């Protein structure tokens, strides 16, 4: 009776274990099957406006293989099934894409949408002076050049303008007026001797008045 019970137990154990071995034997060829090479092509576009993202870096993780998109966002690369591609572009978030192993063809295409990412860089102030002491010395001893307003005020100073006016030659109109006045004066005294100012009583009166007022005294 004991032997019969043992026989039944062994038989049930064998029937329970055999399906597991059969599943393992069936899975081994699937795991050992080499991954197929696929020509993966596609476009990289922005997610909000569907505009191409040129010069996006695409590389296969854990390898040294990769490619970049052209100006229209197009790319094409030979990879294997279950490979993970990483898409990176400046101003966009990184994206990982896994090639499926259920493809029925050796060609595969897709459109990858990129999400914009805002990058905040800390403010960096670059000075031409390596130390604070040099900056303080340069700041205190720097000669600030005159601006346009200062140059305009300096050019309009009366003394300088008067000196420039005295040294400035007459133009054509001024020469014409001077010659015209001399010619008119000669015509006024034509046929007679022009008066001499030394005998002019009005001139002597003005001279005496100026002498009394002290106009001829030296200022020093």
C-alpha positions in Angstrom: 0.0 0.0 0.0 2.9 2.3 0.8 4.6 1.6 -2.5 1.4 2.4 -4.4 1.1 5.8 -2.6 4.7 6.5 -3.3 4.2 5.7 -7.0 1.2 8.0 -7.2 3.2 10.9 -5.5 6.1 10.5 -7.8 3.8 10.5 -10.8 2.1 13.7 -9.7 5.4 15.4 -9.0 6.6 14.5 -12.5 3.4 15.8 -14.1 3.8 19.1 -12.2 7.4 19.6 -13.0 7.4 18.7 -16.7 5.4 21.7 -17.9 7.9 24.0 -16.3 10.8 22.4 -18.1 8.8 22.6 -21.3 8.3 26.3 -20.9 12.0 26.8 -20.2 12.9 24.9 -23.3 10.5 27.0 -25.3 11.8 30.3 -23.9 15.5 29.6 -24.4 15.3 29.9 -28.2 13.5 33.2 -27.9 16.1 34.6 -25.5 19.0 33.3 -27.6 17.6 34.8 -30.8 19.9 37.6 -31.9 18.5 41.1 -32.1 17.7 42.2 -35.6 19.4 45.3 -37.1 16.8 48.0 -37.9 17.2 51.2 -40.0 15.6 53.8 -37.8 14.6 57.1 -39.5 12.4 59.9 -38.4 11.9 63.6 -37.7 12.6 65.6 -34.5 10.0 68.3 -34.0 8.9 70.8 -31.3 6.0 69.6 -29.3 4.1 72.9 -29.4 4.6 74.2 -32.9 5.8 71.1 -34.8 8.9 72.9 -36.1 12.0 71.0 -36.9 14.8 70.9 -34.3 18.0 70.9 -36.2 21.3 69.5 -34.9 19.7 67.3 -32.2 22.2 64.8 -30.8 21.0 61.2 -31.0 23.1 58.5 -29.4 22.7 54.8 -28.5 23.0 54.4 -24.7 26.0 52.4 -23.5 27.7 52.7 -26.9 29.7 55.2 -28.8 27.4 55.2 -31.8 25.0 58.1 -32.7 24.0 60.7 -35.2 22.6 64.2 -35.4 19.6 65.7 -37.2 20.0 67.9 -40.3 18.5 71.4 -40.7 15.1 69.9 -41.3 15.2 67.7 -38.2 15.6 64.5 -40.2 17.8 61.6 -39.0 18.6 58.0 -39.9 20.7 55.5 -38.0 21.2 51.7 -38.0 20.4 50.2 -34.6 19.2 46.9 -33.0 16.0 46.0 -31.4 15.6 47.0 -27.8 18.3 49.6 -28.1 17.7 52.8 -26.2 18.2 56.1 -28.0 18.7 59.4 -26.2 17.6 62.6 -27.8 19.4 65.8 -26.5 19.1 69.4 -27.8 20.0 72.7 -26.2 16.8 74.3 -24.8 14.8 71.0 -24.8 14.4 68.2 -22.2 16.2 64.9 -22.8 14.1 62.0 -24.1 14.8 58.3 -24.1 13.3 56.1 -26.8 13.4 52.3 -26.8 13.2 50.4 -30.1 10.5 47.7 -29.9 11.3 44.1 -30.6 8.0 43.4 -32.2 8.8 44.9 -35.6 7.9 43.0 -38.7 10.3 44.8 -41.0 14.0 45.9 -40.9 12.9 49.5 -41.4 11.3 51.7 -38.7 10.3 55.4 -38.7 8.9 57.7 -36.0 8.4 61.3 -35.2 10.0 62.4 -31.9 8.5 65.5 -30.2 10.7 67.6 -28.0 9.5 69.6 -25.0 11.1 73.0 -24.4 13.1 73.4 -21.2 14.0 76.7 -19.6 17.6 77.0 -18.5 18.4 79.6 -15.8 22.0 80.5 -15.6 23.4 82.4 -12.6 24.6 85.9 -13.2 28.3 86.2 -13.8 30.2 89.5 -13.7 33.6 89.5 -15.3 36.1 92.2 -14.3 39.4 93.0 -16.0 41.1 93.2 -12.6 42.1 90.1 -10.7 42.0 91.6 -7.2 39.9 94.1 -5.2 42.9 96.3 -4.6 43.6 96.7 -8.3 39.9 97.4 -8.9 39.9 100.1 -6.2 43.1 101.7 -7.6 41.7 101.7 -11.1 38.4 103.1 -10.0 39.9 106.0 -8.0 42.6 106.9 -10.6 40.6 106.6 -13.8 40.3 109.8 -15.7 36.7 110.1 -16.9 36.6 111.7 -20.4 34.4 114.7 -21.1 31.0 114.0 -22.5 29.3 115.9 -25.4 27.8 118.4 -23.0 31.1 119.3 -21.4 32.8 119.7 -24.7 29.9 121.9 -26.0 30.1 124.2 -22.9 33.9 124.5 -23.2 33.7 125.3 -26.9 31.1 128.1 -26.2 33.2 130.0 -23.6 33.1 133.7 -24.4 36.8 134.3 -24.0 37.7 131.5 -26.3 35.0 132.4 -28.8 36.3 136.0 -28.8 39.9 134.8 -29.4 38.8 132.6 -32.2 36.8 135.4 -33.7 39.8 137.8 -33.7 41.9 135.2 -35.5 39.2 134.2 -37.9 39.7 135.6 -41.4 36.9 137.5 -43.1 34.7 135.6 -45.4 33.5 136.9 -48.8 30.5 138.8 -47.5 32.5 140.5 -44.7 35.2 141.6 -47.2 32.5 142.9 -49.6 31.0 145.0 -46.8 34.4 146.4 -45.7 35.3 147.4 -49.3 31.8 148.9 -49.8 32.1 151.0 -46.6 35.5 152.3 -47.6 34.3 153.2 -51.1 31.2 155.0 -49.7 33.5 157.0 -47.3 35.7 158.1 -50.2 32.7 159.2 -52.2 31.4 161.2 -49.2 34.5 163.2 -49.0 35.2 163.4 -52.8 36.7 166.8 -53.8 37.7 167.8 -50.2 40.1 166.8 -47.5 38.6 164.3 -45.0 38.5 165.6 -41.5 41.1 164.6 -38.9 39.7 163.1 -35.7 42.4 164.9 -33.6 40.6 168.2 -34.2 37.1 166.8 -33.5 35.7 168.4 -30.4 33.3 165.6 -29.8 36.1 163.1 -29.8 38.0 165.2 -27.3 34.9 165.4 -25.1 34.6 161.7 -25.0 38.3 161.3 -24.2 38.1 163.7 -21.3 35.0 162.0 -19.9 36.7 158.6 -20.1 39.8 160.0 -18.4 37.7 161.4 -15.5 36.0 158.1 -15.0 39.3 156.3 -14.7 38.9 154.1 -17.7 42.6 154.3 -18.5 43.8 153.2 -15.1 45.7 149.9 -14.9 43.6 147.1 -13.4 46.5 145.6 -11.4 
